[in-house]
Structures are given as structure tokens and as C-alpha cells.
Amino acid sequence: MANIVLVHGSFHGAWCWQKLLPLLEARGHAVLAPDLPASGGDDAPPATADLDSYVTRICWAIDQMPDDVLLIGHSMGGIVSAQASERRAHRLAGCVYINGLLLTDGASLVSFLDAHADLGVEDLVLKNMQVAADGLTATFPAEAAPEVFYNSCAPEDAAWAAGRLTPQRMKVYTDRLELSAAGFGRVRRFYVEGTADKAVSLAYQRAMTAETPCEEVFTLEGDHSPFLSAPAALAGIIDEVVARTGA
């Protein structure tokens, strides 16, 4: 049995793990899947939502577990997981990045995109999200979500998820990571890439794992949201990581 903490991505909440979580629990794992501040059903003021508050929430979840934890971050949750790895390296058996933003020390999502403009990726998240007039938050239109986030999901699952997306504060995209070899660097890393991901393109994913190597990169022939489109396959990968790390 492993202790697992799940970290959701932008516009999402703990609800996104609805299909994966029971599969993990059925395998005997103890799982915590918190909402990040001002995300999902969390009622924190949006002004409090940034990398620091996200990491504080995830460190709280890690601290609820009695033994070593396997941390799992999806998409933007990868940024949160990396910074949480820095703060709680001594508590983590490993970290799994699911189509995750796996960035280097000092980087932010914005700086990563600027540095990799030469890849020529059409960023469908930036193209479709609607930024508020004050520039502080963004929403993602439900009509665009099935194509960008859920293109391998059953239509009913895509519609269900698209209807639950909530506004995302923009600050986390410019907040820079502060990572060290003694913290983040000591945590075993694993990556799950999605070959048909239209939100974090495969080109971006492979650029990230080239710059920050992982112990293993697992490949799923699917979209940005394997917790909905391929939950059994994803649970199997997580089980493999659990067996390897002794989480």
C-alpha cells in the first residue's frame, strides 16, 4: 500500500480524479486529492492563489500521511509538485508528472514558453483561454475543452469535465521555481507523456524531460487527461512506480 497525493492542474479541481482515485484505493493505496486554493470547490479568495499557496496546500496534504508519499502532479500541478518536492524531499518516495510541467530551477511557465518558441508549437491553451480585463485570472471555454483537454475521452466524460472548469489565477504562470540539488534533485522522478496531448504538446513534454531527466518516461497513446480517458492504464503505471520506489 502506498500513500499518494494527487495535484490537479489549471482550471481543474480534485473532481478530475473521480475515475482514477477509486482504482488506486481498490489497490489498497491511501490517497489524498486536495483542491488547490481558489480551484475546484475551494472557497479561498482568488487573490491568494499563487505557487506559494498551492505548495503550502500540497505540503499540508503530504504531512497528513504517516509514511513516505508518492506525489503525482498533472499539467500545471507539475510546477506545484516540483516546488513541493523541494520543501518535502525527505517525505517523498518519488514524484510522477502526468503530462506535467517539469521545469528547471528559476523557470516559470512563461519563461519556458519563451525559451522554446523555436519548437513552433501552437499553444491551444493560450489560444483558447479568456483572460479577464484586469489580467489577473483566465477562464477556459467549455466548448473548447473537449478538443484541447479531453480529445481521447468518451464524449460524455469530456462534457462532464468541461462543465466543471473554474477560473484560474494567472500568477502561477509567472512565479519562478526555486529548486536545489539537495531538495528537488534528491526526489526520484517519473514522467507520463501523452502522445495526443493538445494542451501540453508532446514536443514540450519531451523538451522538458530532456532538460530534467526522469528515471523513466512512460508513454500513453492518449490526451492531456488520462485520469479520464485511460484511468486503468494510468493506475497500472502508478502501481509500477509504487513497486519500484517502495512508496
C-alpha positions as CSV (number, residue, x, y, z in Angstrom):
1,M,0.0,0.0,0.0
2,A,1.3,3.5,-0.9
3,N,0.5,6.9,0.4
4,I,-0.4,9.1,-2.6
5,V,-1.1,12.8,-3.0
6,L,-2.7,14.0,-6.3
7,V,-2.1,17.5,-7.6
8,H,-4.6,18.8,-10.2
9,G,-3.8,21.2,-13.0
10,S,-5.1,24.6,-14.2
11,F,-8.8,25.2,-14.4
12,H,-9.4,21.8,-12.7
13,G,-10.1,20.6,-9.2
14,A,-10.0,17.4,-7.2
15,W,-13.1,16.4,-9.1
16,C,-10.8,15.5,-12.1
17,W,-9.5,12.4,-10.3
18,Q,-13.0,10.8,-10.0
19,K,-12.2,7.8,-12.2
20,L,-8.6,7.3,-11.1
21,L,-9.0,7.6,-7.3
22,P,-11.2,4.6,-6.7
23,L,-8.9,2.4,-8.8
24,L,-6.0,3.4,-6.6
25,E,-8.0,2.9,-3.4
26,A,-9.1,-0.5,-4.7
27,R,-5.4,-1.4,-4.9
28,G,-5.0,-0.6,-1.2
29,H,-3.4,2.8,-1.6
30,A,-4.3,5.7,0.7
31,V,-5.0,8.8,-1.5
32,L,-5.4,12.5,-0.8
33,A,-6.6,14.8,-3.6
34,P,-7.0,18.3,-2.3
35,D,-8.3,21.3,-4.2
36,L,-5.7,23.9,-4.7
37,P,-6.6,27.3,-3.3
38,A,-9.4,29.0,-5.2
39,S,-9.7,26.0,-7.5
40,G,-12.4,23.4,-7.9
41,G,-14.7,23.7,-4.9
42,D,-12.2,25.6,-2.7
43,D,-13.5,28.9,-1.3
44,A,-10.2,30.7,-0.8
45,P,-10.1,34.2,-2.4
46,P,-8.6,34.1,-5.9
47,A,-6.1,36.8,-4.8
48,T,-4.5,34.1,-2.5
49,A,-3.9,31.7,-5.4
50,D,-0.2,31.5,-6.4
51,L,2.6,29.0,-6.4
52,D,3.4,29.5,-2.7
53,S,-0.2,28.9,-1.6
54,Y,-0.6,25.9,-3.9
55,V,2.6,24.4,-2.5
56,T,1.6,25.1,1.1
57,R,-1.7,23.2,0.5
58,I,0.2,20.2,-1.0
59,C,2.8,20.2,1.8
60,W,-0.2,20.1,4.2
61,A,-1.5,17.0,2.4
62,I,1.9,15.3,2.5
63,D,2.1,16.0,6.2
64,Q,-1.2,14.2,6.8
65,M,0.3,10.9,5.6
66,P,2.1,8.7,8.1
67,D,4.9,7.4,5.9
68,D,6.7,8.3,2.7
69,V,4.5,9.7,-0.1
70,L,4.3,9.3,-3.8
71,L,3.4,12.8,-5.2
72,I,1.6,12.9,-8.5
73,G,1.1,16.2,-10.4
74,H,-0.9,16.8,-13.6
75,S,-0.1,19.6,-16.0
76,M,0.3,22.8,-14.0
77,G,0.3,20.6,-11.0
78,G,3.8,19.6,-12.1
79,I,5.1,23.0,-11.2
80,V,3.5,22.7,-7.8
81,S,4.8,19.2,-7.3
82,A,8.4,20.3,-8.2
83,Q,8.3,23.1,-5.6
84,A,6.7,20.8,-3.0
85,S,9.5,18.3,-3.7
86,E,12.0,20.9,-2.8
87,R,10.2,21.6,0.5
88,R,9.3,18.0,1.4
89,A,12.1,15.9,-0.2
90,H,12.6,14.0,3.0
91,R,9.0,12.8,2.9
92,L,8.7,11.7,-0.7
93,A,9.4,8.3,-2.2
94,G,9.1,9.8,-5.7
95,C,7.2,12.2,-7.9
96,V,5.2,11.4,-11.0
97,Y,4.5,14.1,-13.6
98,I,1.4,13.3,-15.7
99,N,1.6,15.4,-18.9
100,G,3.2,17.7,-16.4
101,L,5.1,21.0,-16.5
102,L,8.5,19.8,-15.4
103,L,10.6,23.0,-15.3
104,T,14.1,23.9,-14.2
105,D,15.3,26.0,-11.3
106,G,14.5,29.7,-11.9
107,A,12.0,28.9,-14.6
108,S,8.3,29.8,-14.9
109,L,5.8,28.5,-17.5
110,V,6.1,31.9,-19.3
111,S,9.9,31.7,-19.4
112,F,9.7,28.1,-20.6
113,L,7.4,29.0,-23.5
114,D,9.6,32.0,-24.5
115,A,12.7,29.8,-24.4
116,H,11.1,27.1,-26.6
117,A,9.3,29.3,-29.2
118,D,11.6,27.7,-31.8
119,L,9.6,24.5,-31.5
120,G,6.8,26.2,-33.3
121,V,4.0,24.7,-31.1
122,E,0.5,26.2,-31.5
123,D,-0.4,26.5,-27.8
124,L,-4.1,25.7,-27.8
125,V,-4.5,26.6,-24.1
126,L,-3.2,30.1,-24.6
127,K,-5.2,30.4,-27.9
128,N,-8.5,29.5,-26.3
129,M,-8.4,30.7,-22.7
130,Q,-10.1,34.0,-22.0
131,V,-8.1,36.4,-19.8
132,A,-10.0,38.9,-17.7
133,A,-9.8,42.6,-18.4
134,D,-7.6,43.1,-15.3
135,G,-5.2,40.3,-16.5
136,L,-5.4,38.5,-13.1
137,T,-7.5,35.5,-14.0
138,A,-8.5,33.4,-17.0
139,T,-11.3,31.1,-17.8
140,F,-11.4,28.2,-20.3
141,P,-14.5,28.0,-22.5
142,A,-16.4,24.7,-22.1
143,E,-16.9,24.5,-25.8
144,A,-13.1,24.3,-26.5
145,A,-12.2,22.0,-23.6
146,P,-13.2,18.7,-25.3
147,E,-10.7,19.3,-28.2
148,V,-7.9,20.7,-26.0
149,F,-8.1,18.7,-22.8
150,Y,-10.2,15.7,-23.4
151,N,-9.8,14.6,-27.1
152,S,-9.4,10.9,-26.2
153,C,-12.2,10.8,-23.7
154,A,-15.7,9.5,-24.2
155,P,-17.9,12.4,-25.2
156,E,-20.0,12.2,-22.0
157,D,-16.8,12.3,-19.9
158,A,-15.5,15.3,-21.9
159,A,-18.8,17.2,-21.5
160,W,-18.9,16.4,-17.8
161,A,-15.4,17.7,-17.2
162,A,-15.7,20.7,-19.4
163,G,-18.7,21.8,-17.4
164,R,-16.7,21.8,-14.2
165,L,-13.8,24.0,-15.2
166,T,-13.3,27.0,-13.0
167,P,-11.3,30.3,-13.3
168,Q,-7.5,30.1,-13.0
169,R,-5.4,32.9,-11.4
170,M,-2.6,33.8,-13.8
171,K,0.1,34.5,-11.3
172,V,1.3,30.9,-11.1
173,Y,2.4,31.1,-14.7
174,T,5.0,33.7,-13.9
175,D,6.0,32.5,-10.5
176,R,9.5,31.1,-10.7
177,L,10.7,27.8,-9.2
178,E,13.3,27.7,-6.6
179,L,14.9,24.3,-6.8
180,S,18.1,22.7,-5.5
181,A,20.0,19.5,-5.9
182,A,19.7,18.8,-2.1
183,G,15.9,19.2,-2.3
184,F,14.1,18.7,-5.6
185,G,17.2,16.9,-7.0
186,R,17.0,14.0,-4.5
187,V,13.4,13.1,-5.3
188,R,13.0,10.2,-7.8
189,R,11.2,11.5,-10.9
190,F,8.9,9.7,-13.3
191,Y,7.0,11.1,-16.3
192,V,3.9,10.0,-18.1
193,E,3.7,11.5,-21.6
194,G,0.6,11.7,-23.8
195,T,1.2,11.3,-27.5
196,A,-2.1,13.0,-28.4
197,D,-1.9,15.8,-25.8
198,K,-3.1,19.1,-27.3
199,A,-2.7,21.1,-24.1
200,V,0.9,20.4,-23.2
201,S,2.2,19.2,-26.6
202,L,4.4,16.1,-26.9
203,A,7.2,18.4,-28.2
204,Y,7.1,20.4,-25.0
205,Q,6.9,17.3,-22.8
206,R,10.0,15.8,-24.5
207,A,11.9,19.1,-24.2
208,M,11.2,19.1,-20.5
209,T,12.3,15.5,-19.9
210,A,15.4,16.2,-21.9
211,E,16.3,19.2,-19.7
212,T,15.2,17.5,-16.5
213,P,15.8,13.7,-16.9
214,C,13.5,11.3,-15.2
215,E,14.1,7.7,-14.0
216,E,11.6,6.5,-16.6
217,V,9.2,8.1,-19.1
218,F,6.0,6.1,-19.7
219,T,4.0,6.7,-22.8
220,L,0.3,6.7,-23.1
221,E,-1.3,6.9,-26.6
222,G,-3.8,9.5,-25.5
223,D,-4.8,13.0,-24.5
224,H,-4.0,15.5,-21.8
225,S,-6.3,13.8,-19.3
226,P,-5.5,10.1,-18.9
227,F,-7.2,10.1,-15.5
228,L,-10.5,10.3,-17.5
229,S,-9.5,8.8,-20.9
230,A,-7.3,5.9,-19.7
231,P,-7.7,5.6,-15.9
232,A,-6.9,1.9,-15.7
233,A,-3.7,2.3,-17.8
234,L,-2.7,5.2,-15.6
235,A,-3.3,3.3,-12.4
236,G,-1.2,0.5,-13.7
237,I,1.7,2.9,-14.3
238,I,1.3,4.3,-10.8
239,D,1.4,0.8,-9.4
240,E,4.6,0.2,-11.3
241,V,6.2,3.3,-9.8
242,V,4.9,2.3,-6.3
243,A,6.6,-1.1,-6.7
244,R,9.8,0.5,-7.9
245,T,10.1,3.2,-5.2
246,G,8.6,1.2,-2.3
247,A,6.3,4.0,-1.6
